[in-house]
Amino acid sequence: MFDLALSEYAAFRDKDLVFTRELARRGILSKDQLLTLRARTALTEDPRERIHARIAADCEQPAPG
């Protein structure tokens, strides 16, 4: 699931960002695991920073309920 989520963050399309936001909001994704995978993935600086910011924003949202 984390590989899929990271590829969706990299694609940066609206529909992908909605998908990853919901995965994080529902507690399916772990911020630490996503950031570890992002660190191990070959990316240039711009996408690396953009993905980091999106992961941080998504994982800061309160859980539903």
C-alpha positions as protocol buffer text, in pm:
chain_id: "A"
residue {
  index: 1
  type: MET
  ca { x: 0 y: 0 z: 0 }
}
residue {
  index: 2
  type: PHE
  ca { x: 286 y: 237 z: 80 }
}
residue {
  index: 3
  type: ASP
  ca { x: 447 y: 191 z: -263 }
}
residue {
  index: 4
  type: LEU
  ca { x: 116 y: 274 z: -427 }
}
residue {
  index: 5
  type: ALA
  ca { x: 68 y: 578 z: -206 }
}
residue {
  index: 6
  type: LEU
  ca { x: 416 y: 709 z: -284 }
}
residue {
  index: 7
  type: SER
  ca { x: 356 y: 673 z: -657 }
}
residue {
  index: 8
  type: GLU
  ca { x: 29 y: 862 z: -616 }
}
residue {
  index: 9
  type: TYR
  ca { x: 209 y: 1141 z: -429 }
}
residue {
  index: 10
  type: ALA
  ca { x: 466 y: 1156 z: -710 }
}
residue {
  index: 11
  type: ALA
  ca { x: 194 y: 1176 z: -979 }
}
residue {
  index: 12
  type: PHE
  ca { x: 51 y: 1479 z: -793 }
}
residue {
  index: 13
  type: ARG
  ca { x: -283 y: 1469 z: -976 }
}
residue {
  index: 14
  type: ASP
  ca { x: -591 y: 1594 z: -791 }
}
residue {
  index: 15
  type: LYS
  ca { x: -753 y: 1249 z: -786 }
}
residue {
  index: 16
  type: ASP
  ca { x: -433 y: 1094 z: -648 }
}
residue {
  index: 17
  type: LEU
  ca { x: -401 y: 1355 z: -376 }
}
residue {
  index: 18
  type: VAL
  ca { x: -761 y: 1294 z: -269 }
}
residue {
  index: 19
  type: PHE
  ca { x: -685 y: 921 z: -254 }
}
residue {
  index: 20
  type: THR
  ca { x: -370 y: 959 z: -42 }
}
residue {
  index: 21
  type: ARG
  ca { x: -537 y: 1215 z: 184 }
}
residue {
  index: 22
  type: GLU
  ca { x: -816 y: 968 z: 259 }
}
residue {
  index: 23
  type: LEU
  ca { x: -571 y: 683 z: 321 }
}
residue {
  index: 24
  type: ALA
  ca { x: -385 y: 899 z: 573 }
}
residue {
  index: 25
  type: ARG
  ca { x: -703 y: 1035 z: 732 }
}
residue {
  index: 26
  type: ARG
  ca { x: -835 y: 682 z: 789 }
}
residue {
  index: 27
  type: GLY
  ca { x: -509 y: 572 z: 948 }
}
residue {
  index: 28
  type: ILE
  ca { x: -414 y: 334 z: 667 }
}
residue {
  index: 29
  type: LEU
  ca { x: -86 y: 514 z: 602 }
}
residue {
  index: 30
  type: SER
  ca { x: 190 y: 583 z: 851 }
}
residue {
  index: 31
  type: LYS
  ca { x: 382 y: 908 z: 817 }
}
residue {
  index: 32
  type: ASP
  ca { x: 706 y: 743 z: 934 }
}
residue {
  index: 33
  type: GLN
  ca { x: 678 y: 456 z: 686 }
}
residue {
  index: 34
  type: LEU
  ca { x: 596 y: 691 z: 399 }
}
residue {
  index: 35
  type: LEU
  ca { x: 890 y: 917 z: 476 }
}
residue {
  index: 36
  type: THR
  ca { x: 1124 y: 617 z: 505 }
}
residue {
  index: 37
  type: LEU
  ca { x: 1012 y: 490 z: 165 }
}
residue {
  index: 38
  type: ARG
  ca { x: 1042 y: 839 z: 17 }
}
residue {
  index: 39
  type: ALA
  ca { x: 1400 y: 861 z: 147 }
}
residue {
  index: 40
  type: ARG
  ca { x: 1485 y: 531 z: -24 }
}
residue {
  index: 41
  type: THR
  ca { x: 1331 y: 634 z: -356 }
}
residue {
  index: 42
  type: ALA
  ca { x: 1542 y: 801 z: -623 }
}
residue {
  index: 43
  type: LEU
  ca { x: 1389 y: 1145 z: -669 }
}
residue {
  index: 44
  type: THR
  ca { x: 1519 y: 1487 z: -764 }
}
residue {
  index: 45
  type: GLU
  ca { x: 1495 y: 1757 z: -500 }
}
residue {
  index: 46
  type: ASP
  ca { x: 1175 y: 1926 z: -623 }
}
residue {
  index: 47
  type: PRO
  ca { x: 952 y: 1618 z: -616 }
}
residue {
  index: 48
  type: ARG
  ca { x: 1118 y: 1500 z: -294 }
}
residue {
  index: 49
  type: GLU
  ca { x: 1023 y: 1823 z: -114 }
}
residue {
  index: 50
  type: ARG
  ca { x: 674 y: 1834 z: -269 }
}
residue {
  index: 51
  type: ILE
  ca { x: 603 y: 1475 z: -161 }
}
residue {
  index: 52
  type: HIS
  ca { x: 738 y: 1544 z: 188 }
}
residue {
  index: 53
  type: ALA
  ca { x: 509 y: 1845 z: 228 }
}
residue {
  index: 54
  type: ARG
  ca { x: 204 y: 1652 z: 106 }
}
residue {
  index: 55
  type: ILE
  ca { x: 273 y: 1357 z: 337 }
}
residue {
  index: 56
  type: ALA
  ca { x: 314 y: 1592 z: 633 }
}
residue {
  index: 57
  type: ALA
  ca { x: -9 y: 1775 z: 552 }
}
residue {
  index: 58
  type: ASP
  ca { x: -208 y: 1456 z: 500 }
}
residue {
  index: 59
  type: CYS
  ca { x: -84 y: 1291 z: 818 }
}
residue {
  index: 60
  type: GLU
  ca { x: -161 y: 1596 z: 1033 }
}
residue {
  index: 61
  type: GLN
  ca { x: -534 y: 1576 z: 960 }
}
residue {
  index: 62
  type: PRO
  ca { x: -753 y: 1445 z: 1242 }
}
residue {
  index: 63
  type: ALA
  ca { x: -896 y: 1095 z: 1210 }
}
residue {
  index: 64
  type: PRO
  ca { x: -1268 y: 1067 z: 1129 }
}
residue {
  index: 65
  type: GLY
  ca { x: -1521 y: 1022 z: 1403 }
}
